[in-house]
Amino acid sequence: MVARAPRRTVLFLAASVACGACKSDRKAPEKTGAAAGGEPAAAEQHGDASDAQVRAAKAFVRDVDARLRELWVASSKAEWEKSTNITDETEDRAAEANAAVMAYETEAIAEATKFDPILDRLDPATRRQIELLKRTATLPAPKDPKKREELARIAAKLEGMYGKGKYCTKEGGKAICRDLGALSEILATSRDPKALAEAWVGWRTIAPPMRPLYQRLVELGNEGARALGYGDMGEIWRSRYDMPPEAFEKEVERLWAQVEPLYRALHCHVRARLHEVYGDRVPLDGPIPAHLLGNMWAQDWSNVYDLVEPYPKAASLDVTRALERKGYDPLKMVQAAEGFFVSLGLDPLPKTFWERSMFEKPEDREVVCHASAWDVNLNDDLRIKMCIKVDHEDFVTIHHELGHNYYYHYYYKLPVLFQAGAHDGFHEAIGDAIALSITPQYLARIGLVDQVATDEKAVLNKQMQDALQKIAFLPFGKLVDQWRWGVFAGRIGPDAYNAGWWKLRTEVQGVAPPVARTEADFDPGAKYHVPANVPYMRYFLAHILQFQFHKALCEAAGHTGPLHTCSIYGSKAAGAKLRAMLELGASVPWPDALEKLTGTRTMDAAPLVEYFAPLVAYLEAQNEGRSCGW
């Protein structure tokens, strides 16, 4: 699985220049409210002061909507240019545009707090926009303009360092440089422990130069957070879920407790199988060496499927081979994914999507290949940015990215602060819920495969494929932000960044580095979301919610039978239910949006466990007599 970030929450809240025009463009709330209300000042003086404040709050929200739209679009354009053409110049322009966002947001958020005493008197839409504004900054800027500019430059530099990262060696007297794609291919296909370790370590050579920059980013971001009344950046991030930060942490632990037994069972079985292949390099009673799991971050184990396949002689679905055999190219893969959404009664993608997206890696420039979805102009200017490979993984990823695009499409007419998922996990879960309907039956319906095996052995093979991607990801999805929460709060100091990272990876995920790591390394920086400052808990939540969404959509489609056999392809009823939730954006608290689709107001991992019921029984039988855990 490739973890992907939605467009705006990452990019637009990460940089700053002093916005000299901001204060002159905007009036104090009370005056703005009077002007917007069209009432003379004298009338206000004789009226109820709180009524004037209510009018001022409404005017403030209208003003914020207009200014944020202007600034976010400018930032988005600069970010798109930078991501599709990484140069010093595009990095500088992105930093400048993002700095303007920071400067304005810093001012607007401070001003928004003036309305706290009258929040209970405001209409729901005005109140919610003020509340969302106050917790919108992913990377809050200090008040000092010079520090904002510094933070902007650091944020742009870090993402650029990641995007341009390469590991270079000399082979046959020539310098050979490999980027993340080439090194990941080694991790995915090789079974040579030495080559795997070299690729794993090689990619992490890009990260140590990031370490001092990241440390400074944390210092400046925390200063900005404190100026907004938060203890640190982590507290802001945890405040975005319509519950207190400490309650959200408990919610994460509750959800993890629901799925941890399934993860541990999968870990136990995979470790035993890898031990058969690699011998004592994989201990039977300890963590699994990270470089042997087929993925640069050991967050997706699907590339070791051939080593753990339950029934090698049974019919297995090879989607990559099917795509190649049927002559699919990147464009055709995207068209197929769009066809799924259209089959639900949703709109076709706009013509501009096909004209402006980046589907393949250009040969003439450096780009960020990390898959992402965009609405650059906040006006249905939908795009995706990917370096698409013709394989199963990217076929699923495209469905995921279009899930973001369809969310954008159905809420783009809302105020900009409502143009987001009900919470960030919703945005990630939509496309993944759709991807759960990429069943063998669906692939047969669109002509990608000719025969569908439905016997028990074929089902278990498919369940193992899915679990290696989705179940294996869960602890990693949880720990990335747990590490950052510790860093932001000072519990993990700069002198222990790497030690803190591997402590969590060992304790929560049960994986270990292939070679000794020290504080000369900065292994968190080798994961895109850390240098790019993208919150990661959304992916953990999405891996829970996608099954909850899938179950609700399958019920709407009238599906009968086991949950893992359901595809909602072609169901207009399921599409209507999905659209009703998408149209809400972030205009209501997430429990309201969840209830719209699922009929329940609580996130629940039970549908995930239900989906994998056949695999649960298989793993119980396989692990009998083994010593599980680490």
N, C-alpha and C positions, 0 to 999 in steps of 0.2 A: 504494500500500500504506500502511496505517496501522499503525505499529508499536505493539504492545500489550504491556502488562506484566502478568505474573501477579500474583496478589493479594498473597501474604504477604511475599515477599522484599523487596518495595519498601516496604510500608507499616509493617510492624511493627518494623523495625529502625532507625527514623529519628527517635526522639525520646525525651525522658526527664524524669522528675521524681525527686527523691530518694525511694527506696522505703524508708521508715522501717521497715516491717514485715519487709523481706526477711531481714535478718540474724537477727532474733528468731524468724522462722518456720523457719529452717534451721540445722542443727547442723554442726559440722565433719565432714568426710567420715568420719574414722575412727569417731567416735561414732555417726554416722548408720548406718554399716555394721553396727556391732555390734547396734544396736537392731533394724535391719531383719532381720538374720540370726537374731534371736531367741536369741543366745548370750550368756551372762554375760560381763562384762568380764574376770573372772578367767581364764576359759577362753582368751580372746584373749591375755592376758598370757603364758600358757604355750604358746600355739600359734605357728605361723609368722606372723611379722609381715606378710609379703607376702600370705598368705591373708586376713588381716584387711583389707588394702588392697584386695584383689580384691572382697571383700564390700562394702567401703565404696564402691568405684567403682560397683558395681551399684546400691546404694542411692542414690547420688548421681544416677545416670541416671534412676532412677524419680522422684526428687524433682524433678529438672529438668523431666521430662516433664509432671508435674502443674502446676508453676508456670508453665512456658511456655504450656501450654494455656490456663490461666486468664488470663494477661496478654495473649497474642496474641488471644484472643477479645475481650477488652475493647477492645483497640486496634482490632481489625477492625470492631467495632460502631461505634466512634467515627469511624473512617475512612469507613465506608459513609455514616454520617450526614453527615459533612462533604462527601463527594464528591457526594452527591445533594441537598445544601442548603448552599451555601457562605455562611457568615456568620462574623462575628467570634467568636460564641459556639461554633459547631461547630468552628472552627479551634482555639479554646482547649481544648475538650474533647479533641480529637484529640491536641493537643500534650501534654496532661496524661497521657492514656492511654499514648501512645508513650514518654513520659518514664519511666513506671514500667517499661516494657519495657527501656529502656536501662539503668536503674539495676540491674535484676536481671541482665541479660545481662553487664554489666560485672563484677559480682561472680561470677556463675556461670562465666564464661569464665576468670577468674583462678583460681578454685578448680579448674577442670578440669585446669589445667596441673600440678597436684600429682600427677596420675596418670600423667604421662609416663613415669616409670621402670618402670611395670608394664604398659604398653599391650600388650606382646607376650604377657602372661599372661591377658589378658581374652578373653572370648568375642567373636566377630566383631560381634554386634549392640551390645554394650556399648562396645566399642572404637570402632566407627564413630560412634555417637552422641556420644561425647566429642570425636572428631575434627571432626565436623560442627559441634558447638557452638562450638568454638574459632575457626572461620572463618565463623560465620553472620552477623556484624554487617555490614550494608551501610554503616551510618553509626555507627561505634563511638563511644561516649560517653567523655568525660574522666571521671576519678574525682571531680573536684570537683562536688558537687551543683549549685552555682550555674551552672557551665558546662554541665552536662547540661540544666538547665532552659533556658538560653539556646539551646542547640543545638536543643532541641525546638521552641521558639518560632520559630526561624529556619526549620526544615524545614517546619513547618506554614504559615508565612507565605509562603514561596517558592511552594509548590504552589498556595496560594490566589491569589497574584498572577497566576500563569499562568492558572488557571481563570477568573478574573474579567477577564482582559485584553481590552481593546477599543481600536480605533483610531478616534478621533473627528475629524470635519471639519465645516466649516460649508458647507452646500449650500442655496442659496436663502434665506439668512438663518437657517436652522435647523441645529441641531447633529445630525449623523448619526453614530451610533456603530456600528461593525461588529466583530463578534467573529471568532474564528478561522474558524468555519464560513463566514461570509459572505465573508471575505477569501480563503479557500481556493477558494470557488466562482469568484471572479474569476480566480484563477490557473489554474483548471481549464478555464474556458470562453472567456476573452477571448483575442483575438489582437492587441490593441492594446498595443504595447510600453510606452506611457506609463501606461496603466491597470494593467498588470501590475507595473511598477516601483513604482507608488504602493502597491498592495496589499502587495507584498513588503516594502517599507520600512515601511509602516504597521504591520504586525504586529510588527515588530522594535522599535517605539517602546515596547512594554510591558517590554522587557528591561533597559535601563540602570538603573532603580531596583533591580533584583535584584543588580547587580554587587557592591556592598559586602556585602550579606547572603551572597552566595555565597562571597566571599572569606573571610568569617568562618566560614562552614560548613566550608570546607576546613581552616582553621586548627584548629578544634575537633575535627573528625573525624580529622585527622592526629594530634592530641594523644591522642585515644582509641586510635588504631591503635598508636601507639608504646607506650602503656601495656600493650597486649596482646602486645608483642614484635615488631610489624611495623614496617617502615620508614615506611610511609604507607598510606593507604586503598587505593591501587591494588594494593599488594602483597597485601592481604587479598582483594581482588576476584579477582586472578589465582591465588590459592591454592585456589580452590574446584573445581578440575578434576582432582583426584586425580593431580596431578603438580606439581613445583616451579614457582613463578611464571615463572622464566626459560624453562623447558621449554614452558609454555603459550604464551608469546609466540612462540616458534619454531614451535609447532604452528599458530598463527594465520597466520603468514607462509607456512608450507607450504601451507595450504589456499588462501590468497589467490593463491599462485603457480599453483595449478591452474586458477583461474577468471579471473585477470586478463586473459589473452589474449582470452577471450570478451567481457569487459566492454569492453576497448579497441576491439574490432571493432564492437561495438554503438555505442559513443561516436562512433567515426569516421563511421558511417553516419548516425546521428541528427544529428550536427553538420552534415554535408553537406546533409541535407534541410532543416534549419532555416535554413541559409544561403540556400537557394532562396527561403524565405519572408520572412526578415528582412534579407537582404542582409548588408552589412558589420557589422551589429550582432552577427553570429555569425561570428567569424573562422574560416577554414578550417584554421588551423594553431595554434589556441590553445584555452583552456578555453571551455566553453559558458556564457553568462550564465545564472545560476541561475533568474532569474524567467521564462525562456522555456521551461521544461521541465514546466510544468503542475502543479507541486506546491510547497507552501510551502517545503520544504527540499530540493527537487530530488532526493528519495530515491526517487520513484516517477514514472516518465515516461509512464504509461499514458494520461494526458490529452492527450498530443500524438500519439496513435496515428493520428488522421486525417491528420496531416502526414507520416507515415512508413509508412503502410500499403503493404505490398508490392504488392497487387493490388486497387486500389479497386473494380474492376468485378466482382471475384469475390465469391462469397457470404461474408459475414462475420457472425459471431455477435454480435448486439446483445442482451446479457442484460438490460440496463436496460430496453430497450423491451419485451422479452418479459415481464419482471416487471410492468411497467405494464399491458401488454395483458391479462395473465391476472388482473389485479385483486389482486396481492399487496400486503399492507400489512406493517408491521413484525412483527406477530404471526405472520402466515402465513410470513414469511421464516424466523423462528426455528423454527417447526414443521417446515418443510422440512429445515432443517439437522439438527434432532433426528432426523428420519426417516432421514437417511443413517446416523447412528451406530446406530440401532435395526436397520437393515437388515443390519448386520454381526453381529447377535446380542448387541449391548450393551444395557444396561438403558435404559428410558425415563427421562427426567429426572423428579425428584420433583415432586409437586404444588406444593410450596412454591416451586420455581423460577419457576413461572408467576405466582405470587401476589406474589413479593418482588422480582423483577427490574425494572430500569428500561429500557424499550425505546425510549421517546421522550423528547424534552426537555420538561420541564414548563414551563408558561408563567408560573408564579408565583414562580420562584426561580432562582438561579444554581446550575448544576451543572457538574461536570467531565464533558464529553461524551466525552473520550478513552475508547475502548472498553476494558473490562477484565472479567475473570472472577473470581468470588469463591466461597469457602466460608466465610461470615462466622463461623459458630459451630464450625467444624472438625468438624462432625457430619453432613456431606452437605447442608448448608444452601447449595445451589448457587444462584448468581445470575449474571447479566451486567448490566453498566451500559453503555448505549449510547444515543446519540441517532440512531436508525437512520433512514437515508434509503433510499428504495426505489430502489436502483441496484446495479449489478454489484459495485462495490467493497465495499459493506456486506454483500452476500450472501456474499461470500467471507470477510469479516471475522467474520461470525456463525459460520461453520464453524470458523474459527480459535479464537474464544472458547470455543465448546463443546468444542474439543479440550482446553483447560485444564480445563473443568468435568468432563469424563470422566476426566481424570487424577486430579483431586481425588476423584471418586467411587470410583475403584478403589483408592485408597491411604488413605482417610480413617480406617480402623481401625488403621493403623500408629502407632507412637510419633510424636509431632509433629515430631521432627527428621528423620524419614524421609518426612514429608508434603511432598515436593518432587520435582521432576524429577531423573533420574539426574545431570544437571547442568542448568543453567538453559536451555541451548539445546534440550534435549529437550522441555521444557514448551512452548516456542514452536513446535517443529517438528511436534508431533502434529497440531494443527488444520490447519496448512498442508499437511501430507502428505495429509490427507483432502481438502483443497481441490483438490489436483492431480487428484483424481478427478471434479471438476466438469467433465467433458468434454462435448462436444456430444451424445454418445451418452447420457450420464447425464441431461442436461437433457431429452432426448427421452423417456427412460424415465419421468420424473416428470411429463411433460406440459407442461413449461414452453416447449419449442419444438416445432414440428411437423415440420420437415425438418432433416436433418443433411447438410451438405456435407462430403465426405471427399476431394475432389480435391486435388492438390498445392498449388494456389493457396490454397485454403481453409485447408489445414494451415499454410502459411507465414504467413498472416494471423493465425491463432490463436497460432502460436509467437511472432510479433512482439508480440502483446498480452501474452503471458506474460513475455517477456523485458523489456519496458519496465517491468514491475513487479518481477520477481525478479532479473534480472541487473543492472538499473540500481541496485538497492538495495545490492548487495554492498559497494562501497567506503565508502558512507556508514555501513553497519552496522559496518564495521571502524574507521572513524576517530573516531567519537564518543568511544569509550572510550580510544582512543589519545591524544586531546586531554586527556581527564581524567587518564589515567595521567601525562602530562607535567605537568599542573597539580598533582596530588597530590604528585609527586616534586620539584616546584620547578623543573623544566626550563622550564616556561612560567610566568613570574611574573605577578602581578596586573597589572603594567604592560604585559603583552603578551598578555592573554587573547584579544583579538580577532585580533591578528596571528597568533598561534599557530593559531587556529581556521582562518583562511583559508589559511594556509600548507598545512595538511593537506588542506583541501578542494580546493585547487588541485592539489597534487602527487598525491594519491591518487585523487581523484574527477574531476579535470579540469573543475571548474566554478568560476565567478568571480562576485562580487557585481555587480549591475547598476549600482551607484554606489559611489563611494569610501567605504570604511569606516575608522573610526579607533578609538582606545581610548575615545572617548566612547560608543561602541556596545558592546553585549554580546550579539552574535548567537547564541552558544551558548544563552543563556537563553531564546531564542524556540523552542527545542525542548523539549518537555515533560519528557523524561527527565533533562535537566540540572538544572532547578530542583527536580524531584521526586526527584533522586538515585537514579534507576533505572539500574543497570548495563545497558549496551547491547550488549555483545559477544554476548549470548545470541541476538540477532536475526541477526547474521552467521552464527553457528554453526547456527542453525535453518534458514537458507537453504541451507546445505550438507546438513544432516541430513535435511531433508524429502524430498529426492530419494533419499537412501539408504534412508529408511524406505519411500518409495513403491515403489522397486524391489523391496524385500523383500516387501512386502505384495502386490504384483502377482504375484510368483513364488508366494506362498502361495495366491493366488486362481486360479492356473493360467493366467495371461494369456500369450498368445503374440502376437508382433508387436512393433512399435516401442513404446518405453516411454511416449512421449507420448500413445499411444492408449488407455492402460489406465485403467479405472475399477474400483475394488474394490467398488463399490456392490452390496450384496446378498450378498457373499461371507462366509459364516460362518467359513470357514477363515482368511481374513485377519483377521477380527474376533477370533478366538481367539488368534492370534499377537500381535495388538496388545494385547489384554487381559493376556496373560501378562507383557508388559513394563510396562504401566501399573501393575499390582499391586505391582511391586517398589518403586515410588517411588524414594527415595534410599537404600534399605536396603543397596545394594551399589554398589561403584564403577561409574562409567558404562560402562567397557568391558564389564563383565559384562551390564549391561542392554542395551547395543548388540548384543552377541552373541546375546542371547535373541531379538531380533527379526531381525537381519540375518545372523547367523552369522559376523560379523567383529568384531574388537575395535578397529578403527581408523576414525576419521572419514575420509571419502573423498568428494571432489567429482566423481569420475568419473561417477557416475550423473547428476549435474546436466548435465555436458557431453553425456552420451549422450542425455538427454531433449531437448536442443536441437540434436541432430544436423542436422535439416533446415535450421534457421536458420544454423548454422555455415557450411554450404555456401553458402547464399544470401548471407551477409555477405561471405564471401571473394570471391565474384563481384562484388558491388556495390562493394567497396572497392578493387578492382584499379585502380591508377593514382592513387589518392588518397594524400595525405600524412596518415598517422594519427599520433596522439599529440599531446601539447601541451607 
